[in-house]
Amino acid sequence: MSTSSLSFSSNFFFLSFTVTLLYVAYTFKGLQPKKTNLVFYVHDTFTGEDKSAVTVAGKTGPSSSILNFGTIAAVDDPVTEGPTINSKRIGRAQGLYINSQSDGKGLYMVFSVIFTDGEFKGSSLEIQGPDIFTMKEREFGIVSGTGYFRFVKGYGIMETEFMDIANLRAVIKLNVTVKHY
């Protein structure tokens, strides 16, 4: 048997095997990612007895305003199904905001949405990206997840539902689209 006929038959076998494997991988429903769309609301409160966010560092130390460049805040915000604080609570948004825009109008955020009730109880989404809060809509990345959202990848659109700059309170609507297995 010549080398060229052996080479042709092994290449043909490899090509056939690869095409078959790809066909199986892309046609079986269980191997396809699920797509999940979620809408929920995060309640940021930097003042009052019900505050859920505090500055921890900045130009003037922990007393720095989150509206000043360089300020870092820790958050543990309620997450609800609807825009009012009395809506059903489904989780917490826990993490950090860093005012990373020199004019003070933009945050970098990295936090977990930890679901404590509802269909996704016990699961989490890891959110990361910019929040230029003077813009009507802002896009951010979903970079990881746990539980129902293992191997997640996705994005979200954030809109300010309510903002009280004087009292540092806001309600943010997050519309999230993720793919996961």
Secondary structure, 3 states (H helix, E strand, C coil): CCHHHHHHHHHHHHHHHHHHHHHHHHHCHHHCCEEEEEEEEEEEECCCCCCCEEEEECCCHHHCCCCCCCCEEEEEEEEECCCCCCCCEEEEEEEEEEECCCCCCCEEEEEEEEECCCCCCCCEEEEEEEECCCCCEEEEEEEEEEHHHCCCEEEEEEEEEEEECCCCEEEEEEEEEEEEC
